[in-house]
Amino acid sequence: SNKIIGTWRKKSAVANSNLITNAGYHVSEYIFSPGGTYTFKSEMWQGYLRSEEWWTTVENGTFSVNGNSLTITPRKSVATLRNRNR
């Protein structure tokens, strides 16, 4: 399981040829700690049609590695819809 210890990030963006109506991004990060615990954070913006809103997620829990299999067991996960206008 030592090979997975550390920070793993993923970023993606989606753009349509019509950027006024559709674009967005998603960023996520796992932090795997030596004690078998992890933290997950993500942020997602769905594009210009809902430009004032974005989602964040914060999660933590435990993980185990068995051969080539990773098992993640969430303990707590909170997803929040955020709005710039509020």
PyMOL Python script that loads the backbone (N, CA, C, O; Angstrom):
from pymol import cmd

cmd.read_pdbstr("""\
ATOM      1  N   SER A   1       0.817  -1.214   0.000  1.00  0.00           N
ATOM      2  CA  SER A   1       0.000   0.000   0.000  1.00  0.00           C
ATOM      3  C   SER A   1       0.849   1.262   0.000  1.00  0.00           C
ATOM      4  O   SER A   1       0.325   2.352  -0.228  1.00  0.00           O
ATOM      5  N   ASN A   2       2.154   1.138   0.252  1.00  0.00           N
ATOM      6  CA  ASN A   2       3.013   2.331   0.266  1.00  0.00           C
ATOM      7  C   ASN A   2       3.084   3.018  -1.087  1.00  0.00           C
ATOM      8  O   ASN A   2       3.350   4.219  -1.150  1.00  0.00           O
ATOM      9  N   LYS A   3       2.854   2.290  -2.168  1.00  0.00           N
ATOM     10  CA  LYS A   3       2.941   2.879  -3.506  1.00  0.00           C
ATOM     11  C   LYS A   3       1.838   3.895  -3.769  1.00  0.00           C
ATOM     12  O   LYS A   3       1.976   4.737  -4.656  1.00  0.00           O
ATOM     13  N   ILE A   4       0.760   3.830  -3.022  1.00  0.00           N
ATOM     14  CA  ILE A   4      -0.357   4.752  -3.250  1.00  0.00           C
ATOM     15  C   ILE A   4      -0.299   5.973  -2.328  1.00  0.00           C
ATOM     16  O   ILE A   4      -1.031   6.938  -2.553  1.00  0.00           O
ATOM     17  N   ILE A   5       0.541   5.956  -1.312  1.00  0.00           N
ATOM     18  CA  ILE A   5       0.632   7.062  -0.352  1.00  0.00           C
ATOM     19  C   ILE A   5       1.027   8.347  -1.075  1.00  0.00           C
ATOM     20  O   ILE A   5       1.958   8.359  -1.880  1.00  0.00           O
ATOM     21  N   GLY A   6       0.311   9.422  -0.778  1.00  0.00           N
ATOM     22  CA  GLY A   6       0.603  10.720  -1.384  1.00  0.00           C
ATOM     23  C   GLY A   6      -0.650  11.374  -1.931  1.00  0.00           C
ATOM     24  O   GLY A   6      -1.768  10.988  -1.593  1.00  0.00           O
ATOM     25  N   THR A   7      -0.449  12.364  -2.776  1.00  0.00           N
ATOM     26  CA  THR A   7      -1.550  13.147  -3.335  1.00  0.00           C
ATOM     27  C   THR A   7      -1.737  12.798  -4.807  1.00  0.00           C
ATOM     28  O   THR A   7      -0.782  12.782  -5.584  1.00  0.00           O
ATOM     29  N   TRP A   8      -2.982  12.521  -5.174  1.00  0.00           N
ATOM     30  CA  TRP A   8      -3.344  12.186  -6.554  1.00  0.00           C
ATOM     31  C   TRP A   8      -4.385  13.198  -7.019  1.00  0.00           C
ATOM     32  O   TRP A   8      -5.429  13.348  -6.384  1.00  0.00           O
ATOM     33  N   ARG A   9      -4.110  13.895  -8.125  1.00  0.00           N
ATOM     34  CA  ARG A   9      -5.026  14.925  -8.630  1.00  0.00           C
ATOM     35  C   ARG A   9      -5.483  14.603 -10.046  1.00  0.00           C
ATOM     36  O   ARG A   9      -4.782  13.966 -10.831  1.00  0.00           O
ATOM     37  N   LYS A  10      -6.685  15.071 -10.331  1.00  0.00           N
ATOM     38  CA  LYS A  10      -7.241  14.941 -11.682  1.00  0.00           C
ATOM     39  C   LYS A  10      -7.944  16.255 -12.012  1.00  0.00           C
ATOM     40  O   LYS A  10      -8.707  16.785 -11.203  1.00  0.00           O
ATOM     41  N   LYS A  11      -7.681  16.765 -13.194  1.00  0.00           N
ATOM     42  CA  LYS A  11      -8.334  17.990 -13.669  1.00  0.00           C
ATOM     43  C   LYS A  11      -8.880  17.714 -15.059  1.00  0.00           C
ATOM     44  O   LYS A  11      -8.234  17.060 -15.878  1.00  0.00           O
ATOM     45  N   SER A  12     -10.072  18.218 -15.311  1.00  0.00           N
ATOM     46  CA  SER A  12     -10.635  18.082 -16.650  1.00  0.00           C
ATOM     47  C   SER A  12     -11.490  19.303 -16.964  1.00  0.00           C
ATOM     48  O   SER A  12     -12.068  19.933 -16.078  1.00  0.00           O
ATOM     49  N   ALA A  13     -11.549  19.608 -18.237  1.00  0.00           N
ATOM     50  CA  ALA A  13     -12.369  20.721 -18.709  1.00  0.00           C
ATOM     51  C   ALA A  13     -13.129  20.250 -19.929  1.00  0.00           C
ATOM     52  O   ALA A  13     -12.620  19.481 -20.745  1.00  0.00           O
ATOM     53  N   VAL A  14     -14.353  20.724 -20.037  1.00  0.00           N
ATOM     54  CA  VAL A  14     -15.189  20.395 -21.177  1.00  0.00           C
ATOM     55  C   VAL A  14     -15.578  21.697 -21.846  1.00  0.00           C
ATOM     56  O   VAL A  14     -16.076  22.621 -21.203  1.00  0.00           O
ATOM     57  N   ALA A  15     -15.348  21.757 -23.120  1.00  0.00           N
ATOM     58  CA  ALA A  15     -15.753  22.947 -23.859  1.00  0.00           C
ATOM     59  C   ALA A  15     -16.469  22.522 -25.127  1.00  0.00           C
ATOM     60  O   ALA A  15     -16.043  21.599 -25.823  1.00  0.00           O
ATOM     61  N   ASN A  16     -17.527  23.188 -25.404  1.00  0.00           N
ATOM     62  CA  ASN A  16     -18.301  22.949 -26.620  1.00  0.00           C
ATOM     63  C   ASN A  16     -17.889  24.016 -27.629  1.00  0.00           C
ATOM     64  O   ASN A  16     -17.303  25.030 -27.248  1.00  0.00           O
ATOM     65  N   SER A  17     -18.179  23.808 -28.873  1.00  0.00           N
ATOM     66  CA  SER A  17     -17.866  24.827 -29.871  1.00  0.00           C
ATOM     67  C   SER A  17     -18.654  26.108 -29.613  1.00  0.00           C
ATOM     68  O   SER A  17     -18.267  27.182 -30.072  1.00  0.00           O
ATOM     69  N   ASN A  18     -19.745  25.993 -28.885  1.00  0.00           N
ATOM     70  CA  ASN A  18     -20.549  27.151 -28.514  1.00  0.00           C
ATOM     71  C   ASN A  18     -20.243  27.487 -27.055  1.00  0.00           C
ATOM     72  O   ASN A  18     -21.001  27.100 -26.166  1.00  0.00           O
ATOM     73  N   LEU A  19     -19.148  28.198 -26.794  1.00  0.00           N
ATOM     74  CA  LEU A  19     -18.696  28.455 -25.429  1.00  0.00           C
ATOM     75  C   LEU A  19     -19.664  29.289 -24.601  1.00  0.00           C
ATOM     76  O   LEU A  19     -19.590  29.279 -23.373  1.00  0.00           O
ATOM     77  N   ILE A  20     -20.551  29.997 -25.242  1.00  0.00           N
ATOM     78  CA  ILE A  20     -21.499  30.820 -24.487  1.00  0.00           C
ATOM     79  C   ILE A  20     -22.485  29.943 -23.724  1.00  0.00           C
ATOM     80  O   ILE A  20     -22.934  30.321 -22.642  1.00  0.00           O
ATOM     81  N   THR A  21     -22.825  28.790 -24.264  1.00  0.00           N
ATOM     82  CA  THR A  21     -23.845  27.971 -23.619  1.00  0.00           C
ATOM     83  C   THR A  21     -23.302  26.769 -22.868  1.00  0.00           C
ATOM     84  O   THR A  21     -23.997  26.232 -22.005  1.00  0.00           O
ATOM     85  N   ASN A  22     -22.087  26.326 -23.163  1.00  0.00           N
ATOM     86  CA  ASN A  22     -21.648  25.092 -22.535  1.00  0.00           C
ATOM     87  C   ASN A  22     -20.136  25.050 -22.375  1.00  0.00           C
ATOM     88  O   ASN A  22     -19.396  25.133 -23.355  1.00  0.00           O
ATOM     89  N   ALA A  23     -19.699  24.925 -21.178  1.00  0.00           N
ATOM     90  CA  ALA A  23     -18.303  24.701 -20.821  1.00  0.00           C
ATOM     91  C   ALA A  23     -18.315  24.313 -19.355  1.00  0.00           C
ATOM     92  O   ALA A  23     -19.360  24.399 -18.711  1.00  0.00           O
ATOM     93  N   GLY A  24     -17.211  23.898 -18.820  1.00  0.00           N
ATOM     94  CA  GLY A  24     -17.169  23.559 -17.412  1.00  0.00           C
ATOM     95  C   GLY A  24     -15.837  22.949 -17.039  1.00  0.00           C
ATOM     96  O   GLY A  24     -14.971  22.752 -17.892  1.00  0.00           O
ATOM     97  N   TYR A  25     -15.675  22.646 -15.747  1.00  0.00           N
ATOM     98  CA  TYR A  25     -14.451  21.985 -15.306  1.00  0.00           C
ATOM     99  C   TYR A  25     -14.738  21.139 -14.072  1.00  0.00           C
ATOM    100  O   TYR A  25     -15.753  21.312 -13.398  1.00  0.00           O
ATOM    101  N   HIS A  26     -13.827  20.231 -13.797  1.00  0.00           N
ATOM    102  CA  HIS A  26     -13.893  19.392 -12.604  1.00  0.00           C
ATOM    103  C   HIS A  26     -12.472  19.166 -12.123  1.00  0.00           C
ATOM    104  O   HIS A  26     -11.604  18.772 -12.902  1.00  0.00           O
ATOM    105  N   VAL A  27     -12.232  19.412 -10.850  1.00  0.00           N
ATOM    106  CA  VAL A  27     -10.932  19.194 -10.223  1.00  0.00           C
ATOM    107  C   VAL A  27     -11.167  18.303  -9.020  1.00  0.00           C
ATOM    108  O   VAL A  27     -12.060  18.566  -8.215  1.00  0.00           O
ATOM    109  N   SER A  28     -10.368  17.242  -8.889  1.00  0.00           N
ATOM    110  CA  SER A  28     -10.508  16.385  -7.710  1.00  0.00           C
ATOM    111  C   SER A  28      -9.132  15.968  -7.215  1.00  0.00           C
ATOM    112  O   SER A  28      -8.159  15.941  -7.970  1.00  0.00           O
ATOM    113  N   GLU A  29      -9.075  15.641  -5.915  1.00  0.00           N
ATOM    114  CA  GLU A  29      -7.802  15.304  -5.285  1.00  0.00           C
ATOM    115  C   GLU A  29      -8.035  14.281  -4.176  1.00  0.00           C
ATOM    116  O   GLU A  29      -8.907  14.459  -3.326  1.00  0.00           O
ATOM    117  N   TYR A  30      -7.253  13.217  -4.196  1.00  0.00           N
ATOM    118  CA  TYR A  30      -7.207  12.257  -3.101  1.00  0.00           C
ATOM    119  C   TYR A  30      -5.874  12.421  -2.399  1.00  0.00           C
ATOM    120  O   TYR A  30      -4.838  12.548  -3.051  1.00  0.00           O
ATOM    121  N   ILE A  31      -5.894  12.418  -1.072  1.00  0.00           N
ATOM    122  CA  ILE A  31      -4.675  12.399  -0.276  1.00  0.00           C
ATOM    123  C   ILE A  31      -4.711  11.119   0.544  1.00  0.00           C
ATOM    124  O   ILE A  31      -5.535  10.977   1.447  1.00  0.00           O
ATOM    125  N   PHE A  32      -3.812  10.181   0.225  1.00  0.00           N
ATOM    126  CA  PHE A  32      -3.717   8.904   0.924  1.00  0.00           C
ATOM    127  C   PHE A  32      -2.596   8.993   1.950  1.00  0.00           C
ATOM    128  O   PHE A  32      -1.450   9.274   1.597  1.00  0.00           O
ATOM    129  N   SER A  33      -2.920   8.754   3.223  1.00  0.00           N
ATOM    130  CA  SER A  33      -1.964   8.861   4.321  1.00  0.00           C
ATOM    131  C   SER A  33      -1.442   7.485   4.724  1.00  0.00           C
ATOM    132  O   SER A  33      -2.114   6.478   4.502  1.00  0.00           O
ATOM    133  N   PRO A  34      -0.244   7.437   5.318  1.00  0.00           N
ATOM    134  CA  PRO A  34       0.357   6.145   5.699  1.00  0.00           C
ATOM    135  C   PRO A  34      -0.494   5.321   6.667  1.00  0.00           C
ATOM    136  O   PRO A  34      -0.392   4.094   6.654  1.00  0.00           O
ATOM    137  N   GLY A  35      -1.317   5.935   7.493  1.00  0.00           N
ATOM    138  CA  GLY A  35      -2.119   5.211   8.473  1.00  0.00           C
ATOM    139  C   GLY A  35      -3.360   4.543   7.912  1.00  0.00           C
ATOM    140  O   GLY A  35      -4.144   3.975   8.673  1.00  0.00           O
ATOM    141  N   GLY A  36      -3.564   4.594   6.586  1.00  0.00           N
ATOM    142  CA  GLY A  36      -4.731   3.961   5.986  1.00  0.00           C
ATOM    143  C   GLY A  36      -5.952   4.857   5.917  1.00  0.00           C
ATOM    144  O   GLY A  36      -7.066   4.372   5.721  1.00  0.00           O
ATOM    145  N   THR A  37      -5.757   6.170   6.077  1.00  0.00           N
ATOM    146  CA  THR A  37      -6.864   7.117   5.953  1.00  0.00           C
ATOM    147  C   THR A  37      -6.670   7.945   4.681  1.00  0.00           C
ATOM    148  O   THR A  37      -5.564   8.041   4.149  1.00  0.00           O
ATOM    149  N   TYR A  38      -7.765   8.541   4.207  1.00  0.00           N
ATOM    150  CA  TYR A  38      -7.688   9.387   3.021  1.00  0.00           C
ATOM    151  C   TYR A  38      -8.605  10.583   3.186  1.00  0.00           C
ATOM    152  O   TYR A  38      -9.530  10.577   3.999  1.00  0.00           O
ATOM    153  N   THR A  39      -8.328  11.605   2.399  1.00  0.00           N
ATOM    154  CA  THR A  39      -9.185  12.770   2.257  1.00  0.00           C
ATOM    155  C   THR A  39      -9.414  12.980   0.767  1.00  0.00           C
ATOM    156  O   THR A  39      -8.482  12.869  -0.030  1.00  0.00           O
ATOM    157  N   PHE A  40     -10.645  13.282   0.392  1.00  0.00           N
ATOM    158  CA  PHE A  40     -10.989  13.563  -0.995  1.00  0.00           C
ATOM    159  C   PHE A  40     -11.620  14.939  -1.046  1.00  0.00           C
ATOM    160  O   PHE A  40     -12.468  15.268  -0.217  1.00  0.00           O
ATOM    161  N   LYS A  41     -11.207  15.754  -2.026  1.00  0.00           N
ATOM    162  CA  LYS A  41     -11.797  17.079  -2.240  1.00  0.00           C
ATOM    163  C   LYS A  41     -12.047  17.237  -3.726  1.00  0.00           C
ATOM    164  O   LYS A  41     -11.243  16.797  -4.549  1.00  0.00           O
ATOM    165  N   SER A  42     -13.166  17.868  -4.073  1.00  0.00           N
ATOM    166  CA  SER A  42     -13.431  18.145  -5.481  1.00  0.00           C
ATOM    167  C   SER A  42     -14.209  19.444  -5.626  1.00  0.00           C
ATOM    168  O   SER A  42     -14.877  19.908  -4.702  1.00  0.00           O
ATOM    169  N   GLU A  43     -14.097  20.013  -6.825  1.00  0.00           N
ATOM    170  CA  GLU A  43     -14.848  21.200  -7.186  1.00  0.00           C
ATOM    171  C   GLU A  43     -15.304  21.024  -8.627  1.00  0.00           C
ATOM    172  O   GLU A  43     -14.532  20.582  -9.477  1.00  0.00           O
ATOM    173  N   MET A  44     -16.559  21.370  -8.901  1.00  0.00           N
ATOM    174  CA  MET A  44     -17.098  21.223 -10.241  1.00  0.00           C
ATOM    175  C   MET A  44     -17.923  22.453 -10.596  1.00  0.00           C
ATOM    176  O   MET A  44     -18.799  22.876  -9.842  1.00  0.00           O
ATOM    177  N   TRP A  45     -17.622  23.008 -11.752  1.00  0.00           N
ATOM    178  CA  TRP A  45     -18.395  24.124 -12.306  1.00  0.00           C
ATOM    179  C   TRP A  45     -19.028  23.614 -13.581  1.00  0.00           C
ATOM    180  O   TRP A  45     -18.333  23.064 -14.435  1.00  0.00           O
ATOM    181  N   GLN A  46     -20.349  23.785 -13.732  1.00  0.00           N
ATOM    182  CA  GLN A  46     -21.076  23.159 -14.827  1.00  0.00           C
ATOM    183  C   GLN A  46     -21.163  23.991 -16.090  1.00  0.00           C
ATOM    184  O   GLN A  46     -21.727  23.521 -17.079  1.00  0.00           O
ATOM    185  N   GLY A  47     -20.643  25.177 -16.106  1.00  0.00           N
ATOM    186  CA  GLY A  47     -20.606  25.939 -17.343  1.00  0.00           C
ATOM    187  C   GLY A  47     -21.304  27.277 -17.262  1.00  0.00           C
ATOM    188  O   GLY A  47     -21.838  27.669 -16.224  1.00  0.00           O
ATOM    189  N   TYR A  48     -21.282  27.962 -18.381  1.00  0.00           N
ATOM    190  CA  TYR A  48     -21.760  29.340 -18.446  1.00  0.00           C
ATOM    191  C   TYR A  48     -23.255  29.497 -18.195  1.00  0.00           C
ATOM    192  O   TYR A  48     -23.688  30.538 -17.701  1.00  0.00           O
ATOM    193  N   LEU A  49     -24.052  28.480 -18.526  1.00  0.00           N
ATOM    194  CA  LEU A  49     -25.490  28.621 -18.295  1.00  0.00           C
ATOM    195  C   LEU A  49     -25.828  28.722 -16.810  1.00  0.00           C
ATOM    196  O   LEU A  49     -26.860  29.281 -16.440  1.00  0.00           O
ATOM    197  N   ARG A  50     -24.956  28.181 -15.965  1.00  0.00           N
ATOM    198  CA  ARG A  50     -25.138  28.270 -14.508  1.00  0.00           C
ATOM    199  C   ARG A  50     -23.851  28.799 -13.897  1.00  0.00           C
ATOM    200  O   ARG A  50     -23.332  28.236 -12.933  1.00  0.00           O
ATOM    201  N   SER A  51     -23.350  29.869 -14.458  1.00  0.00           N
ATOM    202  CA  SER A  51     -22.012  30.353 -14.117  1.00  0.00           C
ATOM    203  C   SER A  51     -21.862  30.793 -12.658  1.00  0.00           C
ATOM    204  O   SER A  51     -20.743  30.826 -12.144  1.00  0.00           O
ATOM    205  N   GLU A  52     -22.949  31.126 -11.990  1.00  0.00           N
ATOM    206  CA  GLU A  52     -22.847  31.580 -10.602  1.00  0.00           C
ATOM    207  C   GLU A  52     -22.787  30.425  -9.601  1.00  0.00           C
ATOM    208  O   GLU A  52     -22.559  30.651  -8.413  1.00  0.00           O
ATOM    209  N   GLU A  53     -22.990  29.191 -10.069  1.00  0.00           N
ATOM    210  CA  GLU A  53     -23.030  28.035  -9.158  1.00  0.00           C
ATOM    211  C   GLU A  53     -21.854  27.094  -9.395  1.00  0.00           C
ATOM    212  O   GLU A  53     -21.388  26.931 -10.523  1.00  0.00           O
ATOM    213  N   TRP A  54     -21.382  26.473  -8.305  1.00  0.00           N
ATOM    214  CA  TRP A  54     -20.410  25.395  -8.411  1.00  0.00           C
ATOM    215  C   TRP A  54     -20.551  24.482  -7.201  1.00  0.00           C
ATOM    216  O   TRP A  54     -21.008  24.899  -6.137  1.00  0.00           O
ATOM    217  N   TRP A  55     -20.152  23.239  -7.382  1.00  0.00           N
ATOM    218  CA  TRP A  55     -20.251  22.218  -6.341  1.00  0.00           C
ATOM    219  C   TRP A  55     -18.883  21.966  -5.733  1.00  0.00           C
ATOM    220  O   TRP A  55     -17.874  21.950  -6.437  1.00  0.00           O
ATOM    221  N   THR A  56     -18.854  21.767  -4.408  1.00  0.00           N
ATOM    222  CA  THR A  56     -17.645  21.290  -3.744  1.00  0.00           C
ATOM    223  C   THR A  56     -18.006  20.036  -2.957  1.00  0.00           C
ATOM    224  O   THR A  56     -19.126  19.894  -2.466  1.00  0.00           O
ATOM    225  N   THR A  57     -17.053  19.144  -2.848  1.00  0.00           N
ATOM    226  CA  THR A  57     -17.221  17.935  -2.062  1.00  0.00           C
ATOM    227  C   THR A  57     -15.986  17.735  -1.195  1.00  0.00           C
ATOM    228  O   THR A  57     -14.859  17.891  -1.663  1.00  0.00           O
ATOM    229  N   VAL A  58     -16.204  17.391   0.070  1.00  0.00           N
ATOM    230  CA  VAL A  58     -15.125  17.037   0.982  1.00  0.00           C
ATOM    231  C   VAL A  58     -15.514  15.708   1.617  1.00  0.00           C
ATOM    232  O   VAL A  58     -16.620  15.556   2.137  1.00  0.00           O
ATOM    233  N   GLU A  59     -14.602  14.757   1.570  1.00  0.00           N
ATOM    234  CA  GLU A  59     -14.883  13.408   2.076  1.00  0.00           C
ATOM    235  C   GLU A  59     -13.649  12.885   2.788  1.00  0.00           C
ATOM    236  O   GLU A  59     -12.524  13.241   2.436  1.00  0.00           O
ATOM    237  N   ASN A  60     -13.858  12.038   3.794  1.00  0.00           N
ATOM    238  CA  ASN A  60     -12.735  11.352   4.424  1.00  0.00           C
ATOM    239  C   ASN A  60     -13.155   9.951   4.806  1.00  0.00           C
ATOM    240  O   ASN A  60     -14.344   9.646   4.897  1.00  0.00           O
ATOM    241  N   GLY A  61     -12.169   9.102   5.028  1.00  0.00           N
ATOM    242  CA  GLY A  61     -12.456   7.721   5.379  1.00  0.00           C
ATOM    243  C   GLY A  61     -11.183   6.901   5.431  1.00  0.00           C
ATOM    244  O   GLY A  61     -10.100   7.426   5.693  1.00  0.00           O
ATOM    245  N   THR A  62     -11.325   5.600   5.177  1.00  0.00           N
ATOM    246  CA  THR A  62     -10.190   4.690   5.208  1.00  0.00           C
ATOM    247  C   THR A  62     -10.026   4.023   3.848  1.00  0.00           C
ATOM    248  O   THR A  62     -10.939   4.025   3.022  1.00  0.00           O
ATOM    249  N   PHE A  63      -8.841   3.451   3.633  1.00  0.00           N
ATOM    250  CA  PHE A  63      -8.592   2.723   2.395  1.00  0.00           C
ATOM    251  C   PHE A  63      -7.714   1.513   2.689  1.00  0.00           C
ATOM    252  O   PHE A  63      -7.004   1.469   3.694  1.00  0.00           O
ATOM    253  N   SER A  64      -7.778   0.544   1.800  1.00  0.00           N
ATOM    254  CA  SER A  64      -6.890  -0.613   1.874  1.00  0.00           C
ATOM    255  C   SER A  64      -6.513  -1.032   0.470  1.00  0.00           C
ATOM    256  O   SER A  64      -7.258  -0.808  -0.484  1.00  0.00           O
ATOM    257  N   VAL A  65      -5.347  -1.643   0.357  1.00  0.00           N
ATOM    258  CA  VAL A  65      -4.852  -2.129  -0.919  1.00  0.00           C
ATOM    259  C   VAL A  65      -4.623  -3.624  -0.783  1.00  0.00           C
ATOM    260  O   VAL A  65      -3.980  -4.091   0.156  1.00  0.00           O
ATOM    261  N   ASN A  66      -5.172  -4.373  -1.756  1.00  0.00           N
ATOM    262  CA  ASN A  66      -4.982  -5.818  -1.794  1.00  0.00           C
ATOM    263  C   ASN A  66      -4.597  -6.184  -3.225  1.00  0.00           C
ATOM    264  O   ASN A  66      -5.451  -6.228  -4.110  1.00  0.00           O
ATOM    265  N   GLY A  67      -3.323  -6.442  -3.445  1.00  0.00           N
ATOM    266  CA  GLY A  67      -2.857  -6.696  -4.803  1.00  0.00           C
ATOM    267  C   GLY A  67      -3.030  -5.454  -5.655  1.00  0.00           C
ATOM    268  O   GLY A  67      -2.484  -4.398  -5.337  1.00  0.00           O
ATOM    269  N   ASN A  68      -3.788  -5.574  -6.737  1.00  0.00           N
ATOM    270  CA  ASN A  68      -4.057  -4.439  -7.622  1.00  0.00           C
ATOM    271  C   ASN A  68      -5.381  -3.754  -7.323  1.00  0.00           C
ATOM    272  O   ASN A  68      -5.827  -2.909  -8.099  1.00  0.00           O
ATOM    273  N   SER A  69      -6.017  -4.106  -6.203  1.00  0.00           N
ATOM    274  CA  SER A  69      -7.331  -3.540  -5.870  1.00  0.00           C
ATOM    275  C   SER A  69      -7.221  -2.526  -4.737  1.00  0.00           C
ATOM    276  O   SER A  69      -6.596  -2.787  -3.709  1.00  0.00           O
ATOM    277  N   LEU A  70      -7.833  -1.376  -4.942  1.00  0.00           N
ATOM    278  CA  LEU A  70      -7.926  -0.333  -3.927  1.00  0.00           C
ATOM    279  C   LEU A  70      -9.368  -0.278  -3.449  1.00  0.00           C
ATOM    280  O   LEU A  70     -10.288  -0.142  -4.257  1.00  0.00           O
ATOM    281  N   THR A  71      -9.572  -0.386  -2.134  1.00  0.00           N
ATOM    282  CA  THR A  71     -10.905  -0.267  -1.554  1.00  0.00           C
ATOM    283  C   THR A  71     -10.951   1.001  -0.720  1.00  0.00           C
ATOM    284  O   THR A  71     -10.147   1.190   0.192  1.00  0.00           O
ATOM    285  N   ILE A  72     -11.904   1.868  -1.044  1.00  0.00           N
ATOM    286  CA  ILE A  72     -12.100   3.127  -0.329  1.00  0.00           C
ATOM    287  C   ILE A  72     -13.404   3.026   0.443  1.00  0.00           C
ATOM    288  O   ILE A  72     -14.447   2.697  -0.123  1.00  0.00           O
ATOM    289  N   THR A  73     -13.340   3.312   1.742  1.00  0.00           N
ATOM    290  CA  THR A  73     -14.522   3.257   2.595  1.00  0.00           C
ATOM    291  C   THR A  73     -14.769   4.644   3.185  1.00  0.00           C
ATOM    292  O   THR A  73     -14.102   5.034   4.144  1.00  0.00           O
ATOM    293  N   PRO A  74     -15.723   5.393   2.621  1.00  0.00           N
ATOM    294  CA  PRO A  74     -16.003   6.738   3.139  1.00  0.00           C
ATOM    295  C   PRO A  74     -16.549   6.692   4.561  1.00  0.00           C
ATOM    296  O   PRO A  74     -17.339   5.814   4.908  1.00  0.00           O
ATOM    297  N   ARG A  75     -16.128   7.631   5.364  1.00  0.00           N
ATOM    298  CA  ARG A  75     -16.663   7.809   6.712  1.00  0.00           C
ATOM    299  C   ARG A  75     -17.645   8.971   6.713  1.00  0.00           C
ATOM    300  O   ARG A  75     -18.724   8.889   7.300  1.00  0.00           O
ATOM    301  N   LYS A  76     -17.255  10.063   6.044  1.00  0.00           N
ATOM    302  CA  LYS A  76     -18.106  11.249   5.976  1.00  0.00           C
ATOM    303  C   LYS A  76     -17.881  11.920   4.625  1.00  0.00           C
ATOM    304  O   LYS A  76     -16.745  12.063   4.174  1.00  0.00           O
ATOM    305  N   SER A  77     -18.976  12.331   3.986  1.00  0.00           N
ATOM    306  CA  SER A  77     -18.897  13.016   2.707  1.00  0.00           C
ATOM    307  C   SER A  77     -19.926  14.142   2.692  1.00  0.00           C
ATOM    308  O   SER A  77     -21.099  13.926   2.996  1.00  0.00           O
ATOM    309  N   VAL A  78     -19.478  15.343   2.337  1.00  0.00           N
ATOM    310  CA  VAL A  78     -20.363  16.501   2.306  1.00  0.00           C
ATOM    311  C   VAL A  78     -20.227  17.176   0.938  1.00  0.00           C
ATOM    312  O   VAL A  78     -19.145  17.636   0.572  1.00  0.00           O
ATOM    313  N   ALA A  79     -21.330  17.232   0.190  1.00  0.00           N
ATOM    314  CA  ALA A  79     -21.384  17.949  -1.080  1.00  0.00           C
ATOM    315  C   ALA A  79     -22.165  19.233  -0.858  1.00  0.00           C
ATOM    316  O   ALA A  79     -23.226  19.220  -0.234  1.00  0.00           O
ATOM    317  N   THR A  80     -21.641  20.347  -1.370  1.00  0.00           N
ATOM    318  CA  THR A  80     -22.255  21.647  -1.146  1.00  0.00           C
ATOM    319  C   THR A  80     -22.410  22.380  -2.473  1.00  0.00           C
ATOM    320  O   THR A  80     -21.453  22.505  -3.237  1.00  0.00           O
ATOM    321  N   LEU A  81     -23.611  22.860  -2.741  1.00  0.00           N
ATOM    322  CA  LEU A  81     -23.853  23.713  -3.894  1.00  0.00           C
ATOM    323  C   LEU A  81     -23.594  25.146  -3.454  1.00  0.00           C
ATOM    324  O   LEU A  81     -24.260  25.658  -2.554  1.00  0.00           O
ATOM    325  N   ARG A  82     -22.638  25.779  -4.085  1.00  0.00           N
ATOM    326  CA  ARG A  82     -22.270  27.150  -3.719  1.00  0.00           C
ATOM    327  C   ARG A  82     -22.775  28.109  -4.788  1.00  0.00           C
ATOM    328  O   ARG A  82     -22.911  27.741  -5.954  1.00  0.00           O
ATOM    329  N   ASN A  83     -23.050  29.344  -4.377  1.00  0.00           N
ATOM    330  CA  ASN A  83     -23.574  30.342  -5.305  1.00  0.00           C
ATOM    331  C   ASN A  83     -22.897  31.672  -5.013  1.00  0.00           C
ATOM    332  O   ASN A  83     -22.911  32.144  -3.876  1.00  0.00           O
ATOM    333  N   ARG A  84     -22.308  32.273  -6.031  1.00  0.00           N
ATOM    334  CA  ARG A  84     -21.607  33.561  -5.876  1.00  0.00           C
ATOM    335  C   ARG A  84     -22.556  34.685  -5.454  1.00  0.00           C
ATOM    336  O   ARG A  84     -22.126  35.654  -4.827  1.00  0.00           O
ATOM    337  N   ASN A  85     -23.824  34.567  -5.787  1.00  0.00           N
ATOM    338  CA  ASN A  85     -24.781  35.642  -5.512  1.00  0.00           C
ATOM    339  C   ASN A  85     -25.394  35.570  -4.126  1.00  0.00           C
ATOM    340  O   ASN A  85     -26.206  36.424  -3.771  1.00  0.00           O
ATOM    341  N   ARG A  86     -25.031  34.588  -3.345  1.00  0.00           N
ATOM    342  CA  ARG A  86     -25.620  34.458  -1.993  1.00  0.00           C
ATOM    343  C   ARG A  86     -24.584  34.557  -0.942  1.00  0.00           C
ATOM    344  O   ARG A  86     -24.899  34.469   0.245  1.00  0.00           O
TER     345      ARG A  86
END
""", "prot")
cmd.dss("prot")
cmd.show_as("cartoon", "prot")
cmd.util.cbc("prot")
cmd.orient("prot")
